[in-house]
Amino acid sequence: MIYLFRIVSDENPDFFRDVVADDSDTFLEFHHCLQKELGYDPSQLASFFITNHQWEKQQEITLIDMMPDPGIKTYTMEQTTLGEHLHEVNQRMIYVFDFFSNRAFFIELIETAEETSSRDTPFIGHSKGTPPPQLALDRLLSEEGDNSLFEEDLDQEDLDSDDFDPDMDDEGMPEDY
């Protein structure tokens, strides 16, 4: 069975991708298709979540085995096919592509067909707009020592003050006290 998915982002309303996939494709193949199309680093952590119609997460499908609690059924992208979890039009998923920033795409199965594709699946059928950038943690930290994303905005006057200690709160107590 052939699936047609629509992928959108809440960060860029002009962005979408349509992906054509076979029900026998794995979530890992789907992941690699998206990563390649969007120019993302496929080695960064990511997860798919099967959701209900209100986008509430139901079942996670992880890139790597996260060693869950015993008794909880887990799924990895490499070992799980799309057809195992997706059965009907309008079924929804969330794809967390930027794990440390908890940024995601919203994916909906918009059409199915009882046929096969003449092309290797999955592939991008239609595309529009610029995808949001992937903010990998190692790239954030390596941008020439710029830690401005992790520090509060401080005036130079605050930095020059004798009583300024970044580890103390306003009352002079350690922040973790």
FENLINJO-V851224 format. One record per residue. SS is DSSP state (H for helix, E for strand, C for the rest). D_CENTER is the distance of its C-alpha to the mean C-alpha in whole Angstrom. Layout:
BEGIN
SS;D_CENTER + SS;D_CENTER
END
This chain:
BEGIN
C;26 + E;23 + E;20 + E;19 + E;16 + E;15 + E;12 + E;12 + C;10 + C;12 + C;12 + C;15 + C;17 + C;18 + C;15 + E;15 + E;14 + E;16 + E;16 + E;19 + E;19 + E;21 + C;21 + C;22 + C;19 + E;17 + H;13 + H;13 + H;15 + H;12 + H;10 + H;12 + H;13 + H;10 + H;10 + H;14 + H;14 + H;12 + C;13 + C;10 + C;11 + C;11 + C;12 + C;9 + C;8 + C;5 + E;6 + E;8 + E;10 + E;13 + E;14 + C;18 + C;19 + C;18 + C;14 + C;15 + E;13 + E;16 + E;15 + E;12 + E;12 + E;11 + C;11 + C;14 + C;17 + C;16 + C;20 + C;20 + C;23 + C;26 + C;26 + C;23 + C;21 + C;18 + E;16 + E;15 + H;13 + H;16 + H;19 + C;17 + E;18 + H;17 + H;21 + H;20 + H;18 + C;19 + C;22 + C;23 + C;22 + C;20 + C;18 + E;14 + E;11 + E;8 + E;5 + E;2 + E;2 + E;5 + H;6 + H;9 + H;9 + C;7 + E;5 + E;4 + E;6 + E;9 + E;11 + E;15 + E;17 + E;20 + E;23 + E;24 + E;27 + C;29 + C;30 + C;28 + C;27 + C;29 + C;26 + C;24 + C;21 + C;18 + E;18 + E;17 + E;20 + E;20 + E;18 + E;19 + C;18 + C;16 + C;12 + C;11 + C;11 + C;9 + C;10 + C;11 + H;13 + H;16 + H;16 + H;17 + H;19 + H;21 + C;22 + C;25 + C;25 + C;24 + C;23 + C;23 + C;20 + C;21 + C;25 + C;26 + C;28 + C;32 + C;35 + H;37 + H;40 + H;38 + H;37 + H;41 + C;42 + C;44 + C;42 + C;39 + C;37 + C;33 + C;33 + E;35 + C;35 + C;37 + C;40 + C;40 + C;38 + E;35 + C;32 + C;31 + C;35
END
